[in-house]
Amino acid sequence: MSKRVLAIDDERLILSFIKRGLEKVGYDVHTASDKDEALNLLEANSYDLVLADVVLPGLKEGEVIDLIKQRWPETKVIVITGKASSITADGFLEKPFMLEELRRLVSSAIGDA
């Protein structure tokens, strides 16, 4: 069974890049572009890893990550960010990022490496 990843970002281009890039190497990738969509997916599915933008419209920096960590503490979270952040997470992916970097970080976080 393939590992399941949820990517959360308000930039559709980033979500598409992540989805295509990870699906090509065997991950099952779901995407969400806002907090409500992300929480609905998390309620309905279990994920091995969440990739989440640190800043989403209408939310404080890191708010969606804090919600995920509170409600699903066993879920690993990698923060996607364009700037330095003090958010606690299982890893950081700084924008702009390369496909190889994304795959390496996801594989390492899930334990595929």
C-alpha positions as CSV (number, residue, x, y, z in Angstrom):
1,M,0.0,0.0,0.0
2,S,1.4,3.4,-0.9
3,K,2.1,6.0,1.7
4,R,-0.5,8.8,1.9
5,V,0.5,12.4,1.9
6,L,-1.7,15.5,2.3
7,A,-0.4,18.8,0.8
8,I,-1.9,22.1,2.0
9,D,-1.1,25.3,0.2
10,D,-3.1,28.2,-1.2
11,E,-1.0,28.2,-4.3
12,R,-2.5,25.7,-6.8
13,L,0.7,25.6,-8.8
14,I,2.6,24.4,-5.7
15,L,-0.1,21.8,-5.0
16,S,0.0,20.5,-8.5
17,F,3.9,20.3,-8.5
18,I,3.8,18.4,-5.2
19,K,1.0,16.0,-6.3
20,R,2.6,15.2,-9.6
21,G,6.1,14.9,-8.2
22,L,5.2,12.6,-5.4
23,E,2.7,10.5,-7.3
24,K,5.4,9.7,-9.9
25,V,7.4,7.9,-7.2
26,G,4.4,6.0,-5.7
27,Y,2.8,8.2,-3.1
28,D,-0.9,8.7,-2.7
29,V,-1.3,12.5,-2.6
30,H,-4.3,14.5,-1.6
31,T,-4.4,18.3,-1.7
32,A,-6.2,21.1,0.1
33,S,-6.0,24.8,-0.5
34,D,-7.5,26.1,2.7
35,K,-8.0,25.1,6.4
36,D,-11.5,23.7,6.1
37,E,-10.7,21.5,3.1
38,A,-7.6,20.2,4.9
39,L,-9.4,19.5,8.2
40,N,-12.2,17.7,6.3
41,L,-9.6,15.5,4.5
42,L,-7.8,14.8,7.8
43,E,-11.1,13.8,9.5
44,A,-11.9,11.4,6.6
45,N,-8.5,9.8,5.9
46,S,-5.3,8.9,7.7
47,Y,-2.1,10.3,6.4
48,D,1.5,9.3,6.9
49,L,2.6,12.9,6.4
50,V,1.2,16.4,5.9
51,L,3.1,19.1,3.9
52,A,1.6,22.4,5.0
53,D,2.3,26.0,4.0
54,V,3.1,28.0,7.2
55,V,0.9,30.9,6.0
56,L,-2.6,30.4,4.7
57,P,-5.2,33.2,4.0
58,G,-7.2,34.2,7.0
59,L,-5.0,32.4,9.5
60,K,-2.2,33.3,11.7
61,E,1.3,32.0,10.8
62,G,1.4,28.3,11.6
63,E,-2.2,28.1,12.8
64,V,-3.2,25.2,10.6
65,I,-0.1,23.3,11.7
66,D,-0.9,23.9,15.3
67,L,-4.4,22.5,14.7
68,I,-3.1,19.4,13.0
69,K,-0.6,18.8,15.8
70,Q,-3.3,19.2,18.5
71,R,-5.9,16.9,16.8
72,W,-3.6,14.4,15.2
73,P,-0.4,14.4,17.2
74,E,0.9,11.2,15.6
75,T,0.9,12.8,12.2
76,K,4.2,14.0,10.9
77,V,4.2,17.5,9.5
78,I,6.7,19.2,7.1
79,V,6.3,23.0,7.0
80,I,6.5,24.6,3.5
81,T,7.7,28.2,4.0
82,G,9.2,31.1,2.2
83,K,10.8,32.5,5.3
84,A,12.4,31.4,8.5
85,S,9.9,30.2,11.0
86,S,9.7,29.2,14.7
87,I,7.0,26.6,14.1
88,T,7.6,23.2,15.6
89,A,7.5,20.5,12.9
90,D,9.1,17.3,11.6
91,G,10.9,19.2,8.8
92,F,11.0,22.3,6.8
93,L,10.8,22.8,3.0
94,E,11.8,26.3,1.9
95,K,10.3,27.8,-1.2
96,P,11.3,27.7,-3.9
97,F,12.2,24.0,-3.7
98,M,13.4,21.4,-6.2
99,L,11.5,18.1,-6.8
100,E,14.5,16.0,-5.6
101,E,14.6,18.0,-2.3
102,L,10.8,17.4,-1.8
103,R,11.1,13.7,-2.5
104,R,14.1,13.3,-0.2
105,L,12.5,15.1,2.7
106,V,9.2,13.2,2.3
107,S,10.9,9.9,2.1
108,S,13.1,10.6,5.2
109,A,10.1,11.9,7.2
110,I,8.0,8.8,6.4
111,G,10.8,6.4,6.9
112,D,11.2,5.2,3.3
113,A,14.9,6.3,3.1
